[in-house]
Amino acid sequence: MRLLFDLSGRLCWLMSVGARLLIGALVLLVVADVVVRNAGLRPLAWAVNTSEFFLLYITFLSMPWLVRQKGHVFVEFLRIALPRNAKVVLAQLVYFACLVLCLYLAWVAGRSLLLAVERGTYEMRTFDIPKWVVFAPMVAAFVLSAVEWLRYLLGYDDFYDRDLLEVGGH
């Protein structure tokens, strides 16, 4: 299991690097589009659609890393009021629910991906791209997030133990 979790961590990190690069590219794209428009030149027709796809990819490429780094928001008021044993049970229920939800969403996205491949459908906008390209990051993100929630569920780490994290740490 440790090997699976180490591999997952590396893949999560790699995907997050991809998301960071896309954020930088998105900033450059928006600046270029604004400059071109303000210069009175023909707008970049493909910029809006490209930025939409970048936002989709940024969201899903960063998701598993956020789970691994305990970066998601949670409400702690209920946990504070509970005794230690109840906190552990609640955490296990949350981990299990998140794991099941991620697996279900991976399955839904995976079916959509396979259907798009099977039918050869395209996302038609300013430029056409195969529709499976839209679903691929979703499947990867939900599967890796499920692995990370499994890591918490099996006790390799505790999502709620945030005191040990350094600011911006890995």
N, C-alpha and C positions, 0 to 999 in steps of 0.2 A: 504493500500500500504506500509505503514511504516513497518508492520510486514513482508511482502514479502522481502523488502529490507534488513531488519535486518537478516532474515534467509539466504538470499543470501550472505550477508557479512560473516556470520559464516561459511557457506559452502565453500565460496571462500578461507577463511583463512585456513580451515581444509584441503582443497585440496593443498594449498600452503605448508602446513606442510608436507604433503605426498611427494610433489615435493622435498622439502629440504632433507627429509630422503633418497629419491632415489638418490639425488646428492651425499650424503655421502656414500651410498652403491655403487654407481658407482665408486667413487674414490677408495674405498677399493677393488672393483672388478678389476679395472685396475692395481692397485698396486700388487694385488695377481697374476694376469696373468703375469705381467712383472717379478716378483720374480720367479715364477715357470719356465718361459721360460729361464731366466738367470741362474737358477740353473741346467739347462739341463734336467729338468723333462718334462714329457708329458704336452703339453699346455692344458689349460682349453678350450676344444672344444666349450663349451656352452657360454663362456664369451663374444664373439663378438655379438652373437644374443641377449643375455641378455642385453648388453649395448645398443644395438639398441632400444630394447623395453623400457628400462629405459629412453633414450633420448626422445622417443615419449611421454611417460607418463609425464616426467618432463616438456616438452613444454606445454602440454594441461592442466596439473594440475595447473600450475602457471598462465596460461593466464587470468582467471577471476580475480584473485587477482591483477594482474598488471593493469587491467582496473579499478578496484575499487580504487587502490592506485595511479592512474594517472602515472603509470610507463611506459607507451608506448611512443615511440618517435613521435613527430609531428613537422611539419615545421611551424614556426610562422611568417615568413616574410610577408605573405599576411594579416594576422590578424593585425599586427602592423600598416599597412597602412590604415586600415579601421576605420571609425567612430564607436562609441560604439554600436549603433543600428545595424549596419551591422555586427559587431562581434557577436552579439547575434543571428542574423539570420543565419550566417555562422555556428556557433556552433550547432544550432538546426538542420541544414541540415546534418552536420557531425554526430551528435548523431543518427539521423534517419537513415542515410545510414549505419552506423555501426550496428545498431539494426537489420535492414533488412538483411544485409549481414550475421550476426551471426545466425539469424533465418533460413535463406536459407541453410547455411552450416550445421546447426544442423539437418535440414530436410534431407539433402543429406547423412550425416553420420548416421542419424537414420534409413533411408531406407537401407543403407548398413548393419547396425547392425542387423536389423530385417531379412534381406535376409540371412545373415550369420547364424543367429539362426535357421531360417526356414530350410535352407539346411544342417545345421550341418557341415559347412566347417571348415577346419583347416588351420592355417598358418604353413606350413611345412618347417622347417629349421633343425638346429641341434637337436632341440626338437620341438614337435608339441604343439600348443596351439589353442584353439578355436578362430576362426577369429573374433568373436564378441568382444573378449577381446581387439582387436586392435581399434575397433570403439567406445567402451564404453566411454573412456576418452574424445574423440572428441565431442560426443553428450553432455556430461555433461558440458564440457568447453564452447561450443558455446551457450548452453541454459543459463548458468549462466552469461556469458559475455553479452548476449542479455538483461538479467535482469539489469545488471549494466549500460548498455547504456540507457535503459529505465529510470533508476534512474536519469541519467543526463538529458535526454530529458524532464522529468517531473519537473525538477528544484530542485530536492532534493540535488543536488551538481553541481559543475561546473568543468568539466574535465580540463579546461584551467586555473583555479585558483590554481596555484601551490605554490604561495607564503606562503600559510598557512600550507603547509606540512613541517614537521620536517624531517631532514635527517634520513632515516630508520624508520620513525614513522609509526604508525598504524592508 
